Amino acid sequence: MHLSDQCHLTHQHMHASSAASSNVPDHAPQEASPPAQISAQVPPESTLFLRNLRFLDVDLLPDWPVITSQTFRSSKDAHLKQTGRVHCAEWALYRLFELWDANQTKTV
């Protein structure tokens, strides 16, 4: 018996045993996991943004404004922190653009 025949038989056996154990007909579609389970594993956008800045070593620059995961989260005094959030976002975006096209950034 060839390896491909063994793989085919193994696949048929696994498919038959899983269908028999779940009492689901072969042609029935499998249900996908609910989106809530998937989204619970994804960190907030601000955390991803901060992680990417650190990955690019932007946090090692001398003028790093100490952007943390709390920087972009709303709080009771959100209106007072808005200026700081805007400053951090502008700084980070400028540095990202600088990495992408240093010559263009110098002319702006």
N, C-alpha and C positions, 0 to 999 in steps of 0.2 A: 504494500500500500504506500502511495506517495504521500509526502508531507501535506500537499494541498488537499488531498482526500481526507486526511486525518483532521485538518483544520475545519473542513466543511462539515464533517461528521460531528466534531466537537461543537461547532456553532449550532447545528441542528439540535443536538442534545440539550445544549444550554437554553435555546429558544423554547423547545418543547417543555422542559422542566419548569422554566419560569412562567410560561403560559398556564401550565397545569396547576402550579402552586398558587397563582393569583386568581384563577377562575375567570380570566379575561380572554375573550376570543382573540385569535391571532391578528385579525384585521382591526381591532379596536385601537384607537390612538392612545398613546400614553399621555397622562396628564402632566403638565409642566408644574414646577414648583411655583408657589405664589410669589408675585413680585415683592411682597413685603419681606420675605426671607432674603432675597437678593439685595434689596436696598439697605437692609440692616447691616450688611457687611461692608458697605461702601462708606468711607469716611466723608465728612462734610467737605464741600469744595474748598473752603478756606484751609483745611488741613492738608489737602492734596496740593494746593498752591504753595503752602509753606514748605512742605516736603520737597517739592520740585525746586524751590529756591535754594534749599540746603543741599540738594543733590548737585546743583550747579555751582556750589560754593559761594553763592552770592552773600551768604551770611558771614563770610570771612572778610568782606571788604571793610575798610576802616570806618566808613560812614553808615554802616548797617544801623537802621533805626530800631532795632530790637523788635522785630515783628514776631508775635507769638500767636498761638491758636486763639487766644482771647481777643486779639486785636480786631478781628472782623465780626465777633459775636455781639449781638445786641445786649444791652443791659439797661438798668434803670436810668442811668444818666447818658443814654445814647447820644443825645444832642450835644453833650459836652465832648464826647469822644469822637465825634464825626470828623473834626479837623485832623486829629491824629490818624484816623483810618484813611482819610483821603491822602495825607502825606505819605503814609506807608505804601499805599497802593500806587501812587505816582512814582515813588522812589523805586519800587520793585519793577514796575512796568518799564521805566526808563532804563534800569540795569539790564532787563531782559532784552530790550531793543538794542542796547549797547553790545550785548553778546552776539546778537543776531547780525547786526550791521554797524560796526564801530565807525566806519567812515561817514555814513549817513548821520549817525548820532552826533558826531562832532560838528556837523554843519547846522544842526538844529538849535 
